[in-house]
Amino acid sequence: MTTKALPPEACHRIVHWTRRCDLTALCLTSKSLQKSAEIKLYEVIMSGDINVIFRACESVVSQERLGPYVRSFYLYQSARRTQTELPHRFWNMIQKALWKMRCLAVLYIDDPARANTWILNDIPKIPFQLREANFRLPWNRHIVKFLESQKKLRQFQISGGMDADAPQFEDGSLPDLCTFDGHLASATQLLSLSCSLRHLRVPLDRSTNKQLLDFIPHLAALSRTLRSLNIIHIPEELSVEAIKLISFVCPDLHYVGIIPLPTTFPHVNLEVDVSRWSPLPNTGSLQRMLATELHTYCPSIEHIILRTGSNRTLWYFDGNEWNVHSETGQHLLIDGLWKTR
C-alpha cells in the first residue's frame, strides 16, 4: 500500500503520534498526509521567535485553506531575546492573518510598545468569536470596540492601563464573560454591564490604593454570581476595612485571595465563619494549620473561633502551641469572648 492510498483514519493516527517539530516534514511526505498534518501544525500558532510568527502569518494570509485551522494564536517575544519594538510591517501582517482565522478561540497579544491595538479596529473584517483573550495592551477605544463584538468571550485578562478617552461599553456587551483579570479602572467599567462575572482579579498599585474602598461597594452588582475575588497588594492599613466591606457586599464568595492583616492589629480575638468554605476545614489538622497561619501574620491573636452553623470551635494559644475546645451550642468561655473585643 502506498502513502497515496492511505485512508483518512490512518493519516489522522500518523499525525496524532507525530512530534510537532516533525509536522512540517510530514506535510511534504504526501498529499494524503498534508491536510491532517497542516491542521495539527496550524491549530496552535505560538512562538517567542517573532520571525517564526511572521512566517506563519504569511502562510495563513497567502494560503486561504490554512486560516480556518487556527484555534489559538499567541504573539509575544521570548524573555531570552531582546525586547524590541516591532515594525508596522509586522503588525500589518498580524492584522491580515487575524482576518483569515475564522475559528480562532484563544488570542494572546503582548506588545512591548503598548501601541498597536489598531490591529483589532476593523471589526467587519474580524471573523472569529473568542472564548479567551489575554492582552498586554492599553485599554482604549480599539479594545472596547473589539470587546463589544465578542459575544462568546468567557475569560479576559488585560494588563495595560486605561486611556483617558476610552469609551464606555454599549449595553449588552460581553454577555458570557465569567472571568476577568485587570486593573481597577477596567473592572469598574465592567461593573456597568449585565454580565455574569464569577471570578474577578484586580491588582492594585499606588495610584489605585485609595480607590479600593470606593470600588468594593459597587461589587453589589455582581453579588448574585461572583464567587471568587482576588484583590492583589491590598495595603495593610486598608485590609480590615476591606474585609468588612467584602463580607457585607459579597456574602456568598468562595474565595477572597490573600489579604494581609496589619502587624499592629489591635485585637487578640478573631472569629471566622467557615460554613461556606470549600473544602470545609472540619478536621483538627486543617484548623490548626489555619490558626498557625493567622498567628504568623498577626502574632497578637490569642483566640480564634471557627464557626460552622451553630458549632463553634475555639483555638487558643498558650504561648507554645495551639489548643482546641469544641462544643455544639453555647459555651460560657466562647460566648464571653465577643465582649472583650
ChimeraX attribute file (.defattr): number of C-alpha atoms within 10 A of each C-alpha:
attribute: neighborCount
match mode: 1-to-1
recipient: residues
	/A:1	5
	/A:2	6
	/A:3	13
	/A:4	11
	/A:5	8
	/A:6	13
	/A:7	11
	/A:8	13
	/A:9	9
	/A:10	13
	/A:11	17
	/A:12	16
	/A:13	11
	/A:14	14
	/A:15	23
	/A:16	14
	/A:17	8
	/A:18	14
	/A:19	10
	/A:20	14
	/A:21	9
	/A:22	12
	/A:23	22
	/A:24	14
	/A:25	12
	/A:26	21
	/A:27	18
	/A:28	11
	/A:29	13
	/A:30	14
	/A:31	12
	/A:32	17
	/A:33	23
	/A:34	18
	/A:35	19
	/A:36	21
	/A:37	25
	/A:38	19
	/A:39	19
	/A:40	17
	/A:41	20
	/A:42	21
	/A:43	19
	/A:44	16
	/A:45	17
	/A:46	17
	/A:47	16
	/A:48	15
	/A:49	14
	/A:50	17
	/A:51	11
	/A:52	13
	/A:53	22
	/A:54	18
	/A:55	12
	/A:56	18
	/A:57	23
	/A:58	15
	/A:59	16
	/A:60	25
	/A:61	21
	/A:62	13
	/A:63	11
	/A:64	11
	/A:65	14
	/A:66	22
	/A:67	24
	/A:68	17
	/A:69	20
	/A:70	24
	/A:71	20
	/A:72	20
	/A:73	21
	/A:74	18
	/A:75	20
	/A:76	18
	/A:77	20
	/A:78	12
	/A:79	8
	/A:80	8
	/A:81	10
	/A:82	8
	/A:83	13
	/A:84	10
	/A:85	11
	/A:86	14
	/A:87	8
	/A:88	10
	/A:89	9
	/A:90	14
	/A:91	17
	/A:92	13
	/A:93	18
	/A:94	21
	/A:95	19
	/A:96	18
	/A:97	20
	/A:98	23
	/A:99	20
	/A:100	25
	/A:101	23
	/A:102	18
	/A:103	17
	/A:104	23
	/A:105	18
	/A:106	20
	/A:107	19
	/A:108	18
	/A:109	18
	/A:110	17
	/A:111	21
	/A:112	15
	/A:113	13
	/A:114	15
	/A:115	11
	/A:116	19
	/A:117	20
	/A:118	15
	/A:119	19
	/A:120	19
	/A:121	17
	/A:122	13
	/A:123	16
	/A:124	8
	/A:125	14
	/A:126	19
	/A:127	14
	/A:128	20
	/A:129	17
	/A:130	23
	/A:131	18
	/A:132	19
	/A:133	21
	/A:134	18
	/A:135	21
	/A:136	19
	/A:137	21
	/A:138	21
	/A:139	25
	/A:140	19
	/A:141	20
	/A:142	19
	/A:143	20
	/A:144	18
	/A:145	20
	/A:146	17
	/A:147	21
	/A:148	17
	/A:149	17
	/A:150	20
	/A:151	16
	/A:152	18
	/A:153	23
	/A:154	20
	/A:155	19
	/A:156	19
	/A:157	17
	/A:158	21
	/A:159	17
	/A:160	16
	/A:161	17
	/A:162	16
	/A:163	12
	/A:164	9
	/A:165	9
	/A:166	16
	/A:167	15
	/A:168	14
	/A:169	17
	/A:170	12
	/A:171	11
	/A:172	11
	/A:173	22
	/A:174	23
	/A:175	18
	/A:176	17
	/A:177	24
	/A:178	18
	/A:179	19
	/A:180	22
	/A:181	20
	/A:182	21
	/A:183	22
	/A:184	22
	/A:185	16
	/A:186	19
	/A:187	17
	/A:188	15
	/A:189	12
	/A:190	18
	/A:191	16
	/A:192	15
	/A:193	20
	/A:194	16
	/A:195	19
	/A:196	19
	/A:197	26
	/A:198	18
	/A:199	19
	/A:200	18
	/A:201	20
	/A:202	20
	/A:203	16
	/A:204	19
	/A:205	14
	/A:206	9
	/A:207	7
	/A:208	13
	/A:209	15
	/A:210	13
	/A:211	13
	/A:212	17
	/A:213	15
	/A:214	10
	/A:215	16
	/A:216	17
	/A:217	15
	/A:218	14
	/A:219	18
	/A:220	15
	/A:221	18
	/A:222	18
	/A:223	17
	/A:224	15
	/A:225	16
	/A:226	23
	/A:227	18
	/A:228	19
	/A:229	20
	/A:230	17
	/A:231	20
	/A:232	15
	/A:233	16
	/A:234	20
	/A:235	19
	/A:236	16
	/A:237	14
	/A:238	17
	/A:239	17
	/A:240	15
	/A:241	11
	/A:242	21
	/A:243	15
	/A:244	10
	/A:245	18
	/A:246	19
	/A:247	12
	/A:248	13
	/A:249	18
	/A:250	22
	/A:251	15
	/A:252	17
	/A:253	20
	/A:254	16
	/A:255	15
	/A:256	16
	/A:257	12
	/A:258	12
	/A:259	18
	/A:260	18
	/A:261	18
	/A:262	15
	/A:263	13
	/A:264	11
	/A:265	15
	/A:266	11
	/A:267	13
	/A:268	15
	/A:269	16
	/A:270	18
	/A:271	15
	/A:272	12
	/A:273	12
	/A:274	18
	/A:275	16
	/A:276	14
	/A:277	13
	/A:278	9
	/A:279	9
	/A:280	12
	/A:281	17
	/A:282	13
	/A:283	8
	/A:284	13
	/A:285	10
	/A:286	12
	/A:287	20
	/A:288	17
	/A:289	13
	/A:290	15
	/A:291	23
	/A:292	17
	/A:293	12
	/A:294	17
	/A:295	17
	/A:296	12
	/A:297	14
	/A:298	19
	/A:299	14
	/A:300	16
	/A:301	19
	/A:302	18
	/A:303	22
	/A:304	25
	/A:305	24
	/A:306	22
	/A:307	15
	/A:308	18
	/A:309	12
	/A:310	10
	/A:311	14
	/A:312	23
	/A:313	21
	/A:314	20
	/A:315	23
	/A:316	18
	/A:317	16
	/A:318	10
	/A:319	7
	/A:320	6
	/A:321	10
	/A:322	19
	/A:323	14
	/A:324	15
	/A:325	13
	/A:326	14
	/A:327	12
	/A:328	11
	/A:329	9
	/A:330	11
	/A:331	13
	/A:332	7
	/A:333	10
	/A:334	17
	/A:335	10
	/A:336	10
	/A:337	16
	/A:338	11
	/A:339	6
	/A:340	8
	/A:341	10
